[in-house]
Amino acid sequence: MGLDAPDFTIGIEEEYLLVDKDSLDLVPAPAELMSSCQSELQDQVSPEFLNCQIEVGTKVCQTVGDARNDLKRLRSCIARVAADHNLAPIAASCHPFSDWRAQHHTDKSRYNQLQQSLGGVARRMLICGMHVHVGIENKDQRIDLMNQLRYFLPHLLALSSSSPYWQGDDTGLACYRLTVFDNLPRTGLPAEMDSWGQWERSVDALKELGVIEDSSKIWWDLRPSSKFPTLESRICDVSPRLETALTLAALTQALARMLWRLQVKNQRWRVYDSFLIKENRWRAQRYGTTEGLIDFGQRTIVPFEDLMEELIELLAEDTEALQSTAEVAHAAEIVTKGTASERQRAAYRAALDSGKSKDEALKDVVRHLIDEFQADL
């Protein structure tokens, strides 16, 4: 479709929590565990802000199939090495019962500075996310696609929701993670920008004042990456199941290509005011996929099953080109069978129904998350 087409490569970053297999509570990553993982995975694994977290990142992948192979290798390594220490990784955005007050941040200069800069807000950051990078070389095109892709962020969030519990309580939300993350500065929906130049001027204004060192401290749901020629989606909860993560990555990649395809035809997705998109963001955060999202063109709330049917059809040409038809089609199955949040609640109810106490039921949720992590490996 032309020489100027972006390459639409993808990269996936995920953050996991480490739990003790006996107590099922969070534990700091032993130095031996981290060194073993790094010797095998090199710079594809790193510590995270809290010392009970570990982060992985795939290589630059041409297709979601390539991403599957690499992410499976990364997850498998973490699970295998953790097992040597009687630990297990879980890929949920909040631990069902652990207390953030009992956690400590990793002793690295970057994280020490972050703790000092953010104060008490940083201490509550017992949350994990998933980031998806899509390769878009042209800088102005990156900004233009960011403006349009904002509309679909609530769709991705709803499908990814994996954080219903916080410190032992059901929050009533499908994604509690964002209520914690949104306490940080420079978070939420990306601002609408008219060009790469405006983005650079905005970043430089904060850099010159010493407020931020670089654009990596702009923690929007979607942003131009500070390191790579990519558009980086940061809206998603991390997914317990590998296949869900791949579906979210494939959707992000296909949406970017669809919007570029419209651009080639001198068309574009309507850019809605952030006020309206935020309403859908809240609906996704609160309900996941169970209550539908607002279609601002039709001025009606559309059930999520219908939204996914429309979206899969809309992206058909793009998923065929990107070799991701099966992964994107899986989004409909996520809606039908329930998101990670719904499955955690089902595990909790089943434990209570079997006569277990609330504390034991929450431990069963962690056991369920351990099993989900292992299921696709």
C-alpha positions in Angstrom: 0.0 0.0 0.0 2.8 2.4 -0.8 6.5 2.9 0.1 5.7 5.1 3.1 3.9 2.4 5.0 5.0 2.0 8.6 6.5 -1.4 9.4 4.0 -2.0 12.2 6.5 -4.1 14.1 5.4 -5.0 17.7 7.1 -5.3 21.1 5.4 -6.3 24.3 6.5 -5.4 27.9 5.0 -7.1 30.9 5.3 -6.7 34.7 4.8 -9.7 37.0 4.4 -10.2 40.7 6.4 -12.9 42.6 4.5 -14.9 45.2 5.6 -17.5 47.7 4.0 -20.9 46.8 3.2 -21.7 50.4 1.9 -18.4 51.8 0.8 -17.0 48.4 1.9 -13.6 49.6 4.3 -11.3 47.8 8.0 -11.7 48.3 11.1 -9.8 47.2 12.9 -11.2 44.2 16.1 -13.0 45.5 19.3 -11.7 43.9 20.0 -15.2 42.7 16.7 -15.4 40.8 17.3 -12.1 39.0 20.9 -13.0 38.1 19.8 -16.4 36.8 17.0 -14.9 34.7 19.4 -12.2 33.3 22.1 -14.7 32.4 19.5 -16.5 30.3 17.4 -13.6 29.0 20.1 -10.7 29.1 18.5 -7.3 28.9 15.0 -8.7 28.2 14.4 -9.0 31.9 14.9 -6.4 34.6 13.9 -5.4 38.2 10.8 -3.2 38.5 10.0 -0.3 41.0 9.0 -2.7 43.8 11.3 -5.5 44.7 8.5 -8.1 44.4 8.1 -7.3 40.7 10.0 -8.4 37.6 9.7 -7.0 34.1 10.2 -8.6 30.7 10.2 -7.3 27.2 10.1 -9.1 23.9 12.4 -8.4 21.0 11.2 -6.4 18.1 8.7 -8.7 16.4 7.4 -8.7 12.8 4.2 -10.6 13.6 2.1 -11.6 16.7 3.3 -15.1 16.0 6.9 -14.0 16.5 5.8 -12.2 19.7 4.1 -15.4 20.9 7.3 -17.4 20.6 9.4 -14.8 22.4 6.9 -14.0 25.2 6.3 -17.7 25.8 10.1 -18.1 26.2 10.3 -15.1 28.6 7.3 -16.3 30.7 8.6 -19.9 30.8 12.1 -18.8 32.0 10.6 -16.6 34.8 8.3 -19.4 36.0 11.1 -22.1 35.9 13.7 -20.0 37.7 11.1 -18.8 40.3 10.1 -22.4 41.0 13.7 -23.1 42.0 13.1 -20.6 44.9 9.7 -22.0 45.8 8.2 -18.9 44.1 5.8 -18.4 41.2 5.0 -15.4 39.0 1.5 -14.1 38.5 0.4 -11.7 35.8 -2.4 -9.8 37.4 -2.3 -6.0 37.8 -3.0 -6.1 41.6 -2.3 -8.9 44.1 -5.6 -10.1 45.7 -4.6 -9.5 49.3 -1.1 -8.2 49.8 -0.7 -4.8 51.6 1.3 -2.2 49.7 2.6 -0.9 53.1 4.7 -4.1 53.5 6.5 -3.7 50.1 9.8 -1.9 49.4 11.1 -0.3 46.3 14.1 -1.7 44.4 17.4 0.0 45.6 18.4 1.5 42.3 19.2 5.2 41.7 16.3 5.6 39.2 13.8 4.1 41.6 15.2 6.0 44.6 14.8 9.2 42.7 11.3 8.2 41.7 10.4 7.5 45.3 11.8 10.9 46.4 10.0 12.7 43.5 6.6 11.2 44.0 6.5 10.9 47.7 3.7 8.8 49.3 2.0 8.3 45.9 4.9 6.1 44.8 4.6 3.7 47.8 1.1 2.6 46.7 2.3 1.5 43.3 1.7 -2.2 43.9 0.4 -2.5 40.3 1.5 -4.2 37.1 0.8 -3.3 33.5 1.4 -4.3 29.9 2.8 -2.1 27.3 2.6 -2.7 23.5 4.9 -0.9 21.1 3.9 -0.5 17.4 6.6 0.6 15.0 5.7 3.8 13.2 8.9 5.5 11.8 7.4 8.8 10.7 7.2 11.1 13.7 4.2 13.3 12.6 2.4 10.1 11.6 3.0 8.8 15.1 1.3 11.8 16.6 -1.6 11.7 14.1 -2.3 8.0 14.8 -2.0 8.7 18.6 -4.8 11.3 18.4 -7.1 8.8 16.6 -6.2 5.6 18.6 -7.2 7.3 21.8 -10.8 6.4 21.0 -10.1 2.7 21.3 -8.1 2.7 24.5 -11.2 1.9 26.6 -11.9 -1.1 24.4 -8.4 -2.5 25.1 -8.6 -1.7 28.8 -11.9 -3.5 29.2 -10.6 -6.7 27.5 -7.4 -6.6 29.6 -9.0 -6.0 33.1 -7.3 -8.2 35.7 -7.4 -6.2 38.9 -10.7 -6.5 40.8 -9.1 -7.0 44.3 -7.0 -4.6 46.4 -5.7 -5.4 49.9 -8.2 -8.2 50.4 -11.3 -6.5 49.2 -13.3 -6.7 46.0 -13.2 -3.1 44.8 -16.3 -3.5 42.5 -14.0 -2.4 39.6 -12.7 -4.7 36.8 -9.5 -2.6 36.8 -8.5 -1.1 40.1 -4.9 -0.6 38.9 -5.8 2.7 37.2 -7.2 4.3 40.4 -3.7 3.9 41.8 -1.8 4.8 38.7 -3.9 7.9 38.0 -2.6 9.5 41.3 0.7 10.0 39.5 1.3 13.2 37.5 1.2 13.2 33.7 -1.1 10.1 33.4 -4.5 9.4 31.7 -5.5 10.0 28.1 -2.9 11.6 25.9 -3.3 15.2 25.0 -4.4 15.9 21.4 -1.3 17.2 19.5 -1.2 18.8 16.1 2.4 17.7 15.2 5.6 16.1 16.4 6.9 19.6 16.9 4.2 20.4 19.4 5.0 17.2 21.3 8.7 18.1 21.4 8.0 21.6 22.6 5.8 20.4 25.3 8.3 17.9 26.6 11.2 20.4 26.3 9.2 22.9 28.4 9.1 20.5 31.3 12.7 19.4 30.8 14.1 22.9 30.8 12.3 23.5 34.1 13.9 20.4 35.6 10.4 18.8 36.1 11.3 15.7 34.1 14.5 14.4 32.6 12.9 13.1 29.5 9.6 12.0 28.0 9.7 8.6 29.8 8.3 10.5 32.8 5.1 11.2 30.8 3.0 8.2 31.7 0.0 8.6 29.4 -2.2 5.7 28.4 -0.7 6.1 24.9 2.5 8.0 24.0 5.4 8.2 21.6 8.0 6.0 23.1 11.0 7.8 24.6 13.4 5.1 23.4 12.0 3.6 20.2 10.4 4.8 16.9 7.1 3.4 18.2 3.7 4.4 19.5 3.4 2.8 23.0 0.1 1.7 24.4 0.1 1.6 28.2 -3.6 1.3 29.0 -3.8 -2.4 29.6 -3.7 -4.5 32.7 -1.2 -7.3 32.5 -2.9 -10.5 31.5 -2.7 -13.8 33.4 -3.1 -15.8 30.1 -0.5 -15.5 27.4 -3.1 -15.7 24.7 -5.0 -12.8 26.1 -1.8 -10.7 26.0 -1.2 -11.6 22.4 -4.8 -10.7 21.4 -4.4 -7.3 23.0 -1.1 -6.8 21.2 -2.6 -7.9 17.9 -5.6 -5.6 18.4 -3.3 -2.6 19.1 -1.2 -3.4 16.0 -4.2 -3.9 13.7 -5.9 -0.7 15.0 -2.8 1.3 14.1 -2.7 -0.2 10.7 -6.4 0.4 10.1 -6.1 4.1 11.0 -3.1 4.4 8.7 -5.1 2.8 5.9 -7.8 5.4 6.4 -5.1 8.1 6.2 -3.9 6.7 2.8 -7.5 7.2 1.5 -7.6 10.8 2.9 -9.9 9.6 5.6 -9.6 9.5 9.4 -11.3 8.3 12.6 -13.2 11.2 14.2 -11.2 12.7 17.1 -13.5 13.0 20.1 -13.1 15.2 23.0 -11.2 13.7 26.0 -14.2 14.4 28.2 -16.2 11.8 26.2 -13.5 9.2 25.8 -12.8 9.4 29.6 -16.4 8.3 30.2 -15.7 5.1 28.2 -12.4 4.8 30.0 -14.3 4.8 33.3 -16.9 2.3 32.1 -14.1 0.0 31.0 -12.4 0.5 34.4 -15.6 -0.1 36.4 -17.3 -2.9 34.4 -14.8 -4.5 32.1 -16.7 -6.0 29.2 -20.0 -6.6 31.0 -21.8 -3.2 30.5 -20.8 -2.0 27.0 -19.3 1.3 25.9 -20.8 4.5 24.5 -20.9 4.8 20.7 -20.7 8.6 20.4 -21.8 8.5 16.7 -24.9 6.5 17.4 -25.4 8.2 20.8 -26.1 4.8 22.5 -24.5 2.3 24.8 -23.5 -0.7 22.7 -23.0 -4.2 24.3 -19.4 -5.3 24.2 -20.2 -8.4 22.2 -21.5 -6.1 19.4 -18.5 -3.8 19.7 -16.1 -6.7 19.2 -18.1 -8.1 16.3 -17.9 -4.7 14.6 -14.2 -4.2 15.4 -13.1 -7.6 14.2 -15.0 -7.0 10.9 -13.5 -3.5 10.7 -9.9 -4.8 11.1 -10.3 -7.9 8.8 -8.1 -6.5 6.0 -5.5 -5.4 8.5 -5.4 -8.7 10.5 -5.0 -10.6 7.3 -2.1 -8.4 6.2 -0.5 -8.7 9.7 -1.1 -12.5 10.0 -3.1 -11.9 13.2 -6.7 -12.9 12.2 -7.0 -15.7 14.8 -5.5 -13.6 17.7 -7.9 -10.7 17.0 -10.9 -13.0 16.6 -10.0 -14.3 20.1 -11.3 -11.0 21.5 -14.8 -12.2 21.0 -14.1 -15.3 23.1 -12.7 -13.2 25.9 -16.0 -11.3 26.1 -18.0 -14.6 26.0 -16.0 -16.5 28.5 -15.1 -13.6 30.8 -12.1 -11.4 31.4 -9.4 -12.2 33.9 -11.3 -10.1 36.6 -14.4 -12.2 36.1 -12.4 -15.4 36.3 -10.8 -14.3 39.6 -14.2 -13.5 41.1 -15.5 -16.9 39.9 -12.6 -18.6 41.7 -13.3 -16.6 44.8 -17.0 -17.5 44.8 -16.3 -21.1 44.2 -13.9 -21.2 47.3 -16.6 -19.5 49.5 -19.2 -21.9 48.2 -17.0 -24.8 49.2 -16.9 -23.5 52.8 -13.6 -21.7 52.8 -13.1 -18.5 54.7 -12.5 -15.1 53.0 -8.8 -15.3 53.6 -8.6 -18.9 52.1 -10.8 -17.9 49.2 -8.4 -15.0 48.4 -5.5 -17.5 48.5 -7.4 -19.6 46.0 -7.5 -16.6 43.7 -3.7 -16.5 43.8 -3.5 -20.2 43.1 -5.9 -19.7 40.2 -3.6 -16.9 38.9 -0.5 -19.2 39.2 -2.3 -21.8 37.2 -3.4 -19.3 34.5 0.2 -18.1 34.1 1.3 -21.7 33.5 -1.6 -22.7 31.3 -0.2 -21.5 27.9 3.5 -22.3 28.5 
